Amino acid sequence: MKNSPLKDAFFPLRCCGCDKITGSLLPYCEDCEKLVIKPDKKSGLCDVCGLHLSQCLCGKRLYYEKFSAVFYHEKEARKNIFRLKFHLRRDIADTFAKAILLQLKNRDFLGKTDIITFIPMRPFAKFLRGYNQAELIARRLSVHSGIPCLPLLTKEFPTKSQHNLRGIARSGNLSGVFEPAKELTDKIKGKNILVIDDVCTTGNTLNEAAKTLLIFGAEAVFTAVCNVRKKEKKTVEQK
């Protein structure tokens, strides 16, 4: 993760959490480092998703074996994702990739990964935005980790935005939405595959991607994101 002095002078490293200049080689500043999700089995965290049991994503059938996230999707970390997605800040993908790399090393499943892939976008949606932010992150993670990145999945039809849906509607919204890239189907068989996305809300998107990869022969699927959304506290009326 070395950077050249000349590059650092003109493009100083910025924190992937708050976008401030870090002044170090770490991908986040001292303040945001305190907010990084740090799995610790002694503190009641889930073995699969690495989150505190009160925020655990594993209350349903999961097709992926491991999950990792850098931050909760809130405050400045949430704003930085918006900068990446909607304000052409492609550089943020690199610092998030470095942060994900550190998390994967801490979760001890990076070494088991054969291929990195990413949640795809519909071609027209990618054309409108100019890029797929998950792909940018995955390709930078490939550069920093040395693990090949391949576009293994395609998105077959448009879906409603996940953050506008609740409960079972989220899962049904994505059922059968992904297909393997036809020219790369043979690359899936027998491989341990890491799927990258920018934000995880409920895990349904990653779960559907993992199911597709397993159907077409993947040995195991791991997942990683920049931010994970906290579970909402139910009110008395909702309960």
C-alpha positions in Angstrom: 0.0 0.0 0.0 3.0 2.3 -0.6 2.5 5.7 -2.2 5.0 7.8 -4.0 6.1 11.1 -2.3 5.3 13.0 -5.5 1.8 11.6 -5.7 1.2 12.2 -2.0 2.2 15.8 -2.4 -0.4 16.5 -5.1 -3.0 14.0 -4.0 -2.7 13.6 -0.2 -4.3 10.6 1.3 -7.9 11.3 2.6 -9.8 9.4 5.2 -12.4 7.1 3.7 -14.6 7.8 6.8 -14.7 11.6 6.7 -12.7 12.7 3.7 -10.2 14.7 5.7 -6.5 14.5 4.9 -5.1 11.7 7.1 -1.5 12.7 7.4 -0.6 9.0 7.5 -0.5 5.8 5.4 -3.7 4.5 7.0 -6.9 4.9 5.0 -8.7 6.6 7.8 -7.9 9.4 10.3 -7.4 8.9 14.1 -11.0 9.9 14.8 -12.5 7.6 12.2 -10.2 4.7 13.2 -12.1 4.6 16.5 -15.4 4.0 14.5 -14.0 1.1 12.5 -15.9 -2.1 13.2 -13.3 -4.3 14.9 -14.4 -7.9 15.4 -13.6 -9.3 18.8 -15.1 -12.7 19.8 -14.9 -11.7 23.5 -17.3 -8.8 23.0 -20.3 -10.8 21.7 -19.9 -10.4 18.0 -21.3 -12.8 15.3 -18.7 -15.2 13.8 -20.3 -14.7 10.3 -21.0 -11.0 9.9 -18.6 -9.7 12.5 -21.2 -7.4 14.0 -22.5 -7.1 17.5 -25.3 -9.6 18.0 -27.8 -6.8 18.4 -26.9 -5.7 14.8 -26.3 -9.2 13.4 -27.4 -9.8 9.8 -27.6 -13.6 10.3 -31.2 -14.1 11.4 -32.1 -15.7 8.1 -30.6 -18.3 5.7 -27.3 -17.0 4.4 -25.5 -18.2 1.3 -22.3 -16.4 2.1 -20.0 -17.7 4.8 -18.4 -14.5 6.0 -19.2 -10.8 5.9 -17.0 -7.8 6.7 -17.7 -4.0 6.9 -15.5 -1.0 7.7 -18.0 1.4 9.2 -21.7 1.7 10.1 -23.6 3.6 7.4 -24.0 6.8 9.3 -22.7 10.4 9.8 -19.5 11.2 7.8 -19.0 7.7 6.6 -22.4 7.8 5.0 -21.6 11.2 3.4 -18.4 9.8 1.9 -20.3 7.0 0.2 -22.6 9.6 -1.4 -19.5 11.5 -2.6 -18.3 8.3 -4.3 -21.6 7.5 -5.8 -23.0 10.8 -6.8 -20.2 13.4 -6.9 -17.6 11.7 -9.2 -15.2 11.1 -6.3 -13.6 8.0 -7.8 -10.6 8.4 -5.6 -12.6 7.5 -2.5 -12.9 3.9 -3.9 -9.1 3.4 -3.4 -9.1 4.4 0.2 -12.2 2.3 0.9 -10.5 -0.6 -0.8 -7.4 -0.2 1.5 -9.7 -0.1 4.5 -11.6 -3.2 3.4 -8.2 -4.9 2.9 -7.3 -4.3 6.5 -10.6 -5.6 7.7 -10.3 -8.8 5.6 -6.9 -9.4 7.1 -8.3 -9.0 10.6 -11.2 -11.3 9.8 -8.7 -13.9 8.4 -10.5 -14.9 5.2 -8.6 -12.9 2.6 -6.0 -15.7 2.2 -8.9 -18.1 1.3 -10.1 -16.0 -1.6 -9.4 -17.0 -5.1 -11.4 -14.3 -7.0 -12.8 -10.9 -6.2 -16.0 -9.8 -7.9 -18.7 -7.2 -7.3 -22.4 -6.4 -7.3 -23.2 -5.4 -10.9 -25.3 -2.6 -12.2 -27.6 -2.6 -15.2 -25.7 -1.2 -18.2 -28.0 1.8 -18.6 -27.7 2.7 -14.9 -23.9 2.4 -15.1 -23.9 4.6 -18.2 -25.9 7.3 -16.4 -23.5 7.3 -13.4 -20.4 6.8 -15.4 -19.1 3.9 -13.4 -20.1 1.2 -10.9 -18.8 2.2 -7.5 -18.7 -1.4 -6.3 -16.5 -2.3 -9.3 -14.1 0.6 -8.6 -13.6 -0.6 -5.1 -13.2 -4.3 -6.1 -10.7 -3.5 -8.8 -8.6 -1.3 -6.4 -8.8 -4.1 -3.8 -7.5 -6.5 -6.4 -4.5 -4.1 -7.1 -3.7 -3.9 -3.3 -4.3 -7.6 -2.5 -2.9 -9.2 -5.7 -6.1 -11.3 -6.0 -7.7 -11.2 -9.5 -10.9 -9.3 -10.0 -13.5 -10.6 -12.5 -17.0 -9.4 -13.4 -18.6 -12.7 -12.7 -22.2 -11.5 -12.3 -24.7 -9.6 -14.5 -27.9 -7.9 -13.4 -30.7 -9.2 -15.6 -33.5 -6.7 -15.0 -34.1 -3.4 -13.2 -35.2 -3.4 -9.6 -36.5 -0.8 -7.2 -34.0 0.9 -4.9 -33.6 -1.3 -1.9 -33.6 1.5 0.7 -37.2 2.3 -0.3 -38.4 -1.2 0.6 -39.0 -3.0 3.8 -39.1 -6.5 5.1 -39.9 -9.3 2.7 -40.3 -6.8 -0.2 -36.5 -6.4 -0.1 -35.8 -10.1 -0.7 -38.5 -10.5 -3.3 -37.3 -7.4 -5.1 -34.0 -9.2 -5.8 -35.1 -12.8 -6.4 -33.4 -14.1 -9.5 -32.0 -10.7 -10.5 -28.4 -11.9 -11.0 -26.9 -14.2 -13.6 -23.3 -15.3 -14.2 -21.4 -13.6 -17.0 -21.7 -16.2 -19.8 -18.1 -16.0 -20.9 -16.9 -16.4 -17.3 -19.1 -19.1 -15.9 -16.3 -21.7 -15.9 -14.2 -19.3 -13.7 -16.8 -19.8 -10.9 -16.6 -23.5 -10.4 -14.6 -24.7 -7.3 -13.5 -21.2 -6.4 -13.8 -19.2 -3.1 -15.2 -15.9 -4.2 -15.3 -12.5 -2.5 -18.2 -10.2 -3.4 -17.8 -6.5 -2.9 -20.5 -3.8 -2.6 -20.5 -0.3 -1.3 -23.3 -0.5 1.3 -25.1 -3.4 2.9 -28.6 -2.6 4.2 -30.0 -6.0 5.1 -27.7 -8.4 3.3 -30.3 -9.4 0.7 -28.3 -8.1 -2.3 -25.2 -9.9 -1.2 -27.2 -13.0 -0.3 -28.8 -13.2 -3.7 -25.4 -12.8 -5.4 -23.9 -15.5 -3.2 -26.8 -17.9 -4.0 -26.2 -17.4 -7.8 -22.5 -18.1 -7.5 -23.1 -21.2 -5.4 -25.7 -22.5 -7.9 -23.1 -22.2 -10.6 -20.4 -24.1 -8.7 -18.6 -21.7 -6.3 -16.9 -23.5 -3.4 -17.7 -20.7 -1.0 -18.7 -17.0 -1.0 -17.4 -14.3 1.2 -18.7 -10.7 1.2 -17.3 -7.3 2.1 -18.6 -3.7 2.0 -17.6 -0.2 3.0 -20.6 0.6 5.2 -23.3 -1.5 6.8 -26.6 0.0 7.9 -27.5 -0.3 11.5 -30.7 -2.1 12.4 -33.6 0.2 13.1 -35.0 0.1 16.6 -38.7 -0.9 16.5 -41.2 1.2 18.1 -44.1 -0.2 20.2 -46.4 0.2 17.2 -44.0 -1.7 14.9 -43.7 -4.5 17.4 
